[in-house]
Amino acid sequence: MAKVYKIKLEDKAALLNKLEKLGISIDSYSINDNKLGGYFEFEITNPIAEPTIKKVLASSPKIDKIKESLRKIVREEIKSIKKG
């Protein structure tokens, strides 16, 4: 299952450089810049890379990310609506 991360645009280079040093490359086609909103999104489809990315995000207090728990709640609500 793919995960989408939403990060402040100003932190893009720092995050991508850290991930590259750890051997995780982000495909440029999976990166979407929203210059008006001031953020970018990238999608990860490799479940092995997810813990490393979470560790990088947690260890970098400057990197502003939207909580994944909110997305999980929304997904669960959509699933319950579709079932019921």
N, C-alpha and C positions, 0 to 999 in steps of 0.2 A: 504494500500500500504506500502510495506516495505521500510525502509530507511537504507542506509548503510553509516556509519561514518568511516572515515579514520583518525587515530590518531597516533602520534609518539609513538613508542614502549616503550620508557622510561617513558611515562606518563600512561601506562596501569594500573598499580596497583593503582595509585592515583585516576584515573577516576572510576575504578570499585569499589573502596572503598567508594567514595563519592556517587555513585549511589546506592550502597547497603544500606548505611545509610539512604537514602531517600526512601527506599523500592522498588527500581527498580533492579530486578535481571536480569543479562544478561546470557543467556544460553551459556554454554561453546561450544556448537556446532555451535553457531552463531558467534564465534570469530575466525578470521583467522590471524595468525601471519605471517608477511613477514620479517624475520630477516635480510635478505640481503638488503631489501629496508629500514629497520629501522622503520617500521610502522606496525600497526595492524588495522584490519577492524572488525566492528561488525554490526550486522543487528538488527534493531528494527521493530517489526511488530505490536506493541501495539501503536495505535495513541494517547492514553491518556498519555503515558510516554514521547512522543516527546517533548512537551513544557518544561518538567522538565530537560530532557537531554540537550536541547538547552540552558536553563538557566545555567546549570552547566558548559557547555562548554564556554559560554560567560563570566561567572564569574571567570574562571580559565585562566589567561593570559598565563600560561606556556603550556597549552594544545594546541598543534598545530593541526589545523584541515583544511581540504580542504573545500573550500566554496561549499555549496550546490547549490548556484545559478548557478555555472558552470555545475553541473550535470543536473539541470533543463533545461538549455539551450540546452545541448546535447540531452536530452530526447525529447524536443520539436522539435528539428531538425530531429531526427530520425522519429518521428511521422509524420512530414510534408513530409518527403521523402517517407514514406510508403503510405501516402494518395495520393500524387501527382505523 
